[in-house]
Amino acid sequence: MAGNAVQRQTVLSLRETIARIEDRGVPGCVRSAKTADPAGFRRGKEEATRRKILPLGVPQFDEVLQGGLPLEGMMEIRNAETRDAGAAAGFVAALAVLYQRQKKENGRLAPVLWISQTLAACEAGQPYAPGLKAYGLDAERFLFVSARTVKDALWIAETALSVPVFAVVVLEIRGNPACLALSESRRLHVRARAGGVPLLVLRQAGEEEASSAFFRLQVKPAPAGERPLPDGSVLCGSIGHPAFHLLVEKSRRQASDDIFLEWNAHDRRFYSLDERRSAALQTNDEPTDPVDPLSASADRPRRAQPMGRLLAFARAS
């Protein structure tokens, strides 16, 4: 009898671990046993699909994100070339603003932790506090860490994710380092889920590769419009809100078209560009004076191959 009880406890523990890896959020062995089906692996559809999200108010983008930004777990944002690093960092900073505001509304201190690999900072620069404040972020609750190696950055990120005090943790790396492969990304994702903290992996000049992130977006800069005036007109020759061109590379709901957003720092929210302007940007996306892009940095024997757009289906069991 004692041996059977030990075996049953081991099986329940394994089921709980599997459910956590599959993002099912099982609170304990007893609950897992009660909510599982006779086979012991599936749970109710409503509870399995329930996760904490932050809606953005842009229907096209929210639909791709299955309702909004995940409030726990990993999400990857990358730029394919170094010259697009500013756009990707600006998009990540805007997401950090949204996460920070959501935490503040719930009465939290909401500090933002930005971990940057030294090589990435050398190529694209470091965040500028006055600029972040103008962008909508609370610079007094912004912590920046410069890590010499990727392994140091990963250690800091894992440690920070175990302390559920941060509004968001940003991990900025360069290229496709060998020490951040699928197994490491899975560990980060599980740690972020367990700590209830969102993790944004900003991959600078990196290629597509398999990861455990909920979503992966490629960010490109988009031409900004002219600055709007209070009377509804625009100031000719001016530069308006930052604009972003998003390509959804991994999600459970495939985007029909590329997404164009602009960030309003005053309102602290994204707005979708009008259909006419989005169509013009879609057709005129190539630069007028193209140059040969630099190859992405990586310390692997072979460069990652293009993966295209992925549609992540739910597990069958």
Buried (B, 14 or more C-beta within 10 A) or exposed (E): EEEEEEEEEEEBEEBBBBBBBBBBBBEEBEBBBEBBEEEBBBBEEEEBEEBBBBEBEBEBBBBBBBBBBBBBBBBBBBBBBBBBBBBBBBBBBBBBBBBBBBBBEEEBEBBBBBBBBBBBBEBBEBBEEEEBBEBBBBBEBBEBBBBEEBBBBBEBBBEBBEEEEBBBBBBBBBBBBEEBBEEBBBBBBBBBBBBEBBBBBBBBBBBBBBBBBBBBBBBBBBBBBEEBEEEEEEEEEEEBBBBBBBBBBBBBEEBEEBBBBBBBBEEBBBBBBEEEBBEBBEEEEEEEEEEEEEEBBBEEEEBBEEEEBBEBEEEEE
